[in-house]
Structures are given as C-alpha cells and as structure tokens.
Amino acid sequence: MLRVIGVGDNVCDKYRHLGLMFPGGQALNVTVYCRMKGCDAAYLGVFGTDAVAEHVMRTLTRLQVDFSHSRQVEGENGYAVIDLVDGDRVFVTSNRGGVLREHPIQLNEGDLEYLAGFDLIHTSNNSYIDSQLPVMASLGRFVSYDFSGAWRDRERTQGICRWVDCGFLSCSGLIQEEVQEQLSEIVRLGCGIAVATMGSDGAMVWDGESFYQARAKPVEVIDTLGAGDSFAAGFLMAYLTEIVQKKLLKGSGAYREKMEQVLAAASELSAKTCGRPGAFGFETQLA
C-alpha cells in the first residue's frame, strides 16, 4: 500500500452563496484524495484554534488520516471565501493561510524520522515550506510540489526545482507551445518530471525526453474546486505504483503505455471532483 503524506496548507473554503464551508488546501486535498483511493495517508500542517480548524481536524479524524505531527497555534485557521460563477470558483478573499503564514513549519528530527516512513511527500506553493525542501529531499523519498501559478516567479521556481521529483503547474489559458516551454524549463531547472493542468484543454507531461498529453474527461461541471489537486493525486498514485516502483525505463514501450494509463487515471479522478461542490465534500455550516 502506497504511503502518502501532505505537508503544508489546510483551509476551509467558505461558500458564502451556499452558507457552507468545505475542508481544503492543496497539501491537504492531495492527502485526502489519496486516502479515499485506499492509500495510507497522513497530513502534517498547522491548525488554528477556531471553528474552521476544528472542522478540518474532525474531517481528518473521520477519514482516518493521521495528523499527529501537526501543530496547533492560537489564532485563525486558514480560509478562503468563494463564490461560484457558471461552475467556476471565484476567490473573493482569504487570510493567506492564517496561523500557517505566521508560524510556518520548521521540521524537527522527529518530523523527519516520521516523514522518512512515507513513499510520497507532497507540498505546495501556499504551504510556506520552501525553506524546508532541502531537508525533505535529503530523506530520499519522492517529493512532489504544486507550483499552481507561482511558476511565473522565476527566482522562486529556480530555488525549488532541484529539490523536487515532480512539479505541477497550472497553465490554463496558455497555448500548447507555451505550456511545452514552461514544462521544459521546470525540468531543466532540476525537476524530475513536470505536469501541467490546462483546465478544459486537459493536461500535459514532460519527462525530459517526451511530451505526453491527455484530454479532459467530459463532465457536467458543478464546481472546479479541487480539480487540479485531484488530478495531481491521481497522477502521483498511478505514476509511483505503475512506473516508479516497477522501474520502467523511460521511453520504453511499457513506459509509454503506462504513462497514458497514468494520465487517464488522473483525468478520471479530476472529472469526478468537478461533479460535486467543494474539494471533497464534508461540508458544514459556515462559521
């Protein structure tokens, strides 16, 4: 069984038009999606002491996601206020991570020993964790990082890529040639493999030798929140179990066939996410 841990951000997405809030956050979402697909999943982050934090922790407990190495700090948990317009999320405001921004994670020896027990460590650009990437990489585990749109910050990206095995980029609105250029640059800077999500245009992968592309699965869109995170989770689970752990040679026929299957699995999970409100459900009344 694949062991996965998300390190970094957690929030509640407050849907003011529904009067509901849903647990979320890039690092937490990937953890939960992996757990829902049967992985042994855990989360390490920072919680506040308000109703938002309590709801996120209660949800993780229900899902049997271990968060015993997380911190809890007096103050406001991360949140974002969201409206929906024609099924697409519109961010109104946020507190930029709340207590996580004020008290970023500093990994100690106990944390590192704990992290070393996982196959996959996933984090993100909103996790205030960049300074900890070198020690995470030193564990020899597969490290993935969601740049979202922050790949446009070239100086920051350059400092991240050499510590990351797989990078995810949000590239909606770019033409294919622009996406290929950005993926190539991420790998040139040190990432082992780079993955771009392109909204309704699907996704693209560059592994340093070849590009692979997948169309978006047709779906009646209710809410796109979490679509990128679920794609990342689906990709990582399939890529690690079907390609990395089986040590398939890059460019071989078996590798190419499996990469197509990996992208199909990721697209399928992402499409399912778009068919419901919130990243993965577990809503409660707005606090």
C-alpha positions as CSV (number, residue, x, y, z in Angstrom):
1,M,0.0,0.0,0.0
2,L,1.3,3.4,-1.0
3,R,2.1,5.7,2.0
4,V,1.4,9.4,1.2
5,I,1.8,12.5,3.3
6,G,0.8,16.1,2.6
7,V,2.9,18.7,4.3
8,G,1.7,22.3,4.4
9,D,-1.6,24.1,3.9
10,N,-5.1,23.4,5.1
11,V,-8.1,25.7,4.8
12,C,-11.8,25.8,4.8
13,D,-13.3,27.1,1.6
14,K,-16.3,29.3,2.7
15,Y,-19.0,29.2,0.1
16,R,-21.0,32.3,1.1
17,H,-23.7,31.7,-1.6
18,L,-24.4,28.3,0.0
19,G,-23.8,29.2,3.6
20,L,-21.4,26.2,3.9
21,M,-17.7,25.6,4.3
22,F,-15.7,22.7,2.9
23,P,-12.2,21.5,4.1
24,G,-9.5,22.0,1.6
25,G,-6.0,23.3,0.8
26,Q,-3.5,22.0,-1.7
27,A,-1.5,19.7,0.5
28,L,-4.5,18.5,2.5
29,N,-6.6,17.8,-0.6
30,V,-4.0,15.5,-2.2
31,T,-3.7,13.7,1.1
32,V,-7.5,13.2,1.3
33,Y,-7.9,12.1,-2.3
34,C,-5.1,9.5,-1.9
35,R,-6.8,8.3,1.3
36,M,-10.1,8.0,-0.5
37,K,-8.4,5.8,-3.1
38,G,-7.1,3.4,-0.4
39,C,-3.7,4.8,0.4
40,D,-2.2,5.0,3.9
41,A,-2.3,8.8,4.1
42,A,-1.3,11.4,6.7
43,Y,-1.1,15.2,7.0
44,L,1.4,17.5,8.7
45,G,0.4,21.1,9.0
46,V,-0.6,23.9,11.3
47,F,-4.1,24.4,12.7
48,G,-5.6,27.4,14.4
49,T,-8.0,27.3,17.4
50,D,-11.2,28.4,15.7
51,A,-14.3,26.6,14.3
52,V,-12.6,26.2,10.9
53,A,-9.6,24.3,12.4
54,E,-11.9,22.1,14.4
55,H,-13.9,21.2,11.3
56,V,-10.8,20.3,9.3
57,M,-9.4,18.2,12.2
58,R,-12.7,16.5,12.7
59,T,-12.9,15.6,9.0
60,L,-9.4,14.1,9.0
61,T,-10.3,12.0,12.0
62,R,-13.4,10.7,10.2
63,L,-11.3,9.8,7.2
64,Q,-8.7,8.1,9.4
65,V,-5.9,10.4,8.2
66,D,-3.1,10.7,10.8
67,F,-2.3,14.3,11.7
68,S,-0.5,13.6,15.0
69,H,2.7,15.5,13.9
70,S,0.7,18.7,13.1
71,R,0.9,21.8,15.2
72,Q,-1.9,23.8,16.7
73,V,-1.4,27.5,17.3
74,E,-3.6,30.1,18.9
75,G,-5.4,32.1,16.2
76,E,-7.3,31.9,13.0
77,N,-7.0,28.9,10.7
78,G,-6.6,29.3,7.0
79,Y,-9.7,30.0,5.0
80,A,-10.8,31.3,1.6
81,V,-14.2,33.0,0.7
82,I,-15.6,31.7,-2.6
83,D,-18.5,32.3,-4.9
84,L,-19.4,30.2,-7.9
85,V,-19.9,31.7,-11.4
86,D,-21.1,29.2,-14.0
87,G,-19.5,26.4,-12.1
88,D,-16.1,28.1,-11.8
89,R,-14.8,29.1,-8.5
90,V,-14.2,32.8,-7.9
91,F,-12.0,33.6,-4.9
92,V,-13.3,36.7,-3.1
93,T,-10.8,36.9,-0.3
94,S,-8.6,34.8,2.1
95,N,-6.5,35.2,5.2
96,R,-3.4,33.8,3.3
97,G,-3.1,30.7,5.4
98,G,-3.9,32.2,8.8
99,V,-1.7,30.8,11.5
100,L,0.4,28.8,9.0
101,R,1.7,32.1,7.5
102,E,2.5,33.4,10.9
103,H,4.0,30.1,12.2
104,P,5.4,28.2,9.2
105,I,6.5,24.6,9.7
106,Q,10.1,24.1,10.8
107,L,10.8,20.3,10.6
108,N,12.5,18.8,13.6
109,E,14.2,15.5,14.0
110,G,11.0,13.7,15.0
111,D,9.2,15.1,11.9
112,L,12.0,13.9,9.6
113,E,12.0,10.4,11.1
114,Y,8.3,10.3,10.6
115,L,8.4,11.6,7.0
116,A,11.0,9.0,6.1
117,G,8.4,6.4,6.5
118,F,6.3,7.6,3.5
119,D,6.7,6.8,-0.2
120,L,5.4,10.2,-1.3
121,I,5.7,13.7,0.3
122,H,3.5,16.3,-1.3
123,T,3.6,20.0,-0.7
124,S,2.7,23.3,-2.4
125,N,3.3,26.9,-3.1
126,N,0.8,28.0,-0.5
127,S,2.4,26.0,2.3
128,Y,5.2,28.4,3.4
129,I,7.5,25.4,3.2
130,D,10.1,26.3,0.6
131,S,13.0,26.6,3.1
132,Q,12.4,23.0,4.3
133,L,12.6,21.4,0.8
134,P,16.3,20.6,1.1
135,V,15.8,18.5,4.3
136,M,12.7,16.9,2.8
137,A,14.7,15.9,-0.3
138,S,17.5,14.6,1.8
139,L,15.2,11.8,3.1
140,G,15.4,10.1,-0.3
141,R,11.6,9.9,-0.7
142,F,9.6,11.0,-3.7
143,V,8.8,14.8,-3.3
144,S,6.1,16.5,-5.3
145,Y,5.3,20.2,-5.4
146,D,2.3,22.1,-6.7
147,F,3.5,25.4,-8.1
148,S,0.0,26.3,-9.1
149,G,0.5,29.7,-10.9
150,A,3.7,30.6,-8.9
151,W,5.9,29.1,-11.6
152,R,5.8,32.6,-13.1
153,D,8.1,33.7,-10.2
154,R,11.3,32.6,-11.9
155,E,13.6,33.3,-9.0
156,R,11.5,31.3,-6.6
157,T,11.0,28.5,-9.0
158,Q,14.7,28.2,-9.6
159,G,15.3,27.7,-5.9
160,I,12.6,25.0,-5.7
161,C,13.1,22.7,-8.7
162,R,16.3,21.0,-7.7
163,W,14.7,19.6,-4.6
164,V,11.6,18.3,-6.3
165,D,10.9,15.0,-8.1
166,C,7.6,16.1,-9.7
167,G,6.3,19.6,-10.2
168,F,2.7,20.5,-11.0
169,L,1.9,23.8,-12.9
170,S,-1.5,25.5,-13.5
171,C,-1.3,26.6,-17.2
172,S,-4.9,27.3,-18.1
173,G,-5.1,29.9,-20.9
174,L,-1.7,29.1,-22.4
175,I,-1.3,27.8,-25.9
176,Q,0.4,24.3,-26.3
177,E,3.7,25.8,-27.3
178,E,3.8,28.0,-24.2
179,V,3.0,25.0,-22.0
180,Q,5.7,22.9,-23.5
181,E,8.2,25.7,-23.0
182,Q,7.3,26.1,-19.3
183,L,7.4,22.3,-18.6
184,S,10.8,22.1,-20.3
185,E,12.1,24.9,-18.2
186,I,10.9,23.3,-14.9
187,V,12.7,20.0,-15.8
188,R,15.8,21.9,-17.0
189,L,16.0,23.6,-13.5
190,G,16.1,20.2,-11.8
191,C,12.6,18.7,-11.5
192,G,12.5,15.1,-12.5
193,I,9.1,15.3,-14.3
194,A,6.7,18.3,-14.8
195,V,3.0,18.2,-15.2
196,A,0.7,21.0,-16.5
197,T,-3.0,21.1,-15.9
198,M,-4.8,23.2,-18.6
199,G,-8.4,23.2,-17.5
200,S,-10.8,22.1,-20.3
201,D,-7.7,21.6,-22.5
202,G,-6.6,18.7,-20.4
203,A,-3.1,18.1,-19.2
204,M,0.5,17.7,-20.5
205,V,3.6,16.0,-19.1
206,W,7.3,16.4,-19.9
207,D,9.7,13.8,-18.5
208,G,12.9,15.2,-20.0
209,E,12.6,13.1,-23.2
210,S,9.0,13.2,-24.4
211,F,5.7,15.1,-24.0
212,Y,2.6,13.2,-23.2
213,Q,-0.9,14.7,-23.3
214,A,-4.4,13.9,-22.1
215,R,-7.7,15.4,-23.0
216,A,-10.0,16.5,-20.2
217,K,-12.8,14.0,-19.5
218,P,-16.2,15.4,-20.5
219,V,-18.3,16.1,-17.4
220,E,-21.1,18.2,-16.2
221,V,-19.3,20.8,-14.1
222,I,-20.7,21.7,-10.8
223,D,-17.6,23.1,-9.2
224,T,-13.9,23.0,-10.3
225,L,-12.5,23.5,-6.8
226,G,-10.0,20.7,-6.2
227,A,-9.8,19.6,-9.8
228,G,-6.1,20.3,-10.0
229,D,-5.4,18.7,-6.7
230,S,-7.3,15.6,-7.6
231,F,-5.5,15.4,-10.9
232,A,-2.2,15.6,-9.0
233,A,-3.3,12.9,-6.6
234,G,-4.4,10.6,-9.3
235,F,-1.3,11.2,-11.3
236,L,1.1,10.6,-8.3
237,M,-0.6,7.4,-7.2
238,A,-0.6,5.8,-10.6
239,Y,2.9,7.1,-11.6
240,L,4.5,5.8,-8.4
241,T,2.9,2.4,-8.4
242,E,2.9,1.8,-12.2
243,I,6.1,3.4,-13.3
244,V,8.5,4.4,-10.4
245,Q,8.1,1.3,-8.3
246,K,8.2,-1.0,-11.3
247,K,11.3,0.8,-12.5
248,L,10.1,1.1,-16.1
249,L,12.7,2.5,-18.5
250,K,11.8,6.0,-19.8
251,G,10.9,5.9,-23.4
252,S,10.2,2.1,-23.5
253,G,7.0,0.8,-24.9
254,A,5.8,-0.3,-21.5
255,Y,6.7,3.1,-20.0
256,R,4.7,4.9,-22.8
257,E,1.7,2.7,-22.3
258,K,1.7,3.1,-18.6
259,M,2.1,6.9,-18.9
260,E,-1.0,7.0,-21.0
261,Q,-2.8,5.0,-18.3
262,V,-1.4,7.3,-15.6
263,L,-2.8,10.3,-17.3
264,A,-6.2,8.6,-17.9
265,A,-6.5,7.7,-14.2
266,A,-5.6,11.3,-13.2
267,S,-8.1,12.8,-15.6
268,E,-10.8,10.4,-14.4
269,L,-10.3,11.4,-10.7
270,S,-10.3,15.1,-11.6
271,A,-13.5,14.8,-13.6
272,K,-15.3,13.2,-10.7
273,T,-14.2,16.1,-8.4
274,C,-15.9,18.6,-10.8
275,G,-19.2,16.8,-10.3
276,R,-19.7,18.0,-6.7
277,P,-19.4,21.1,-4.6
278,G,-16.2,21.6,-2.6
279,A,-12.9,19.8,-3.0
280,F,-14.1,16.5,-1.5
281,G,-17.3,17.2,0.4
282,F,-17.6,17.0,4.2
283,E,-19.3,20.4,4.4
284,T,-20.6,22.1,7.5
285,Q,-22.5,25.3,8.2
286,L,-20.5,28.4,7.6
287,A,-18.6,29.7,10.7
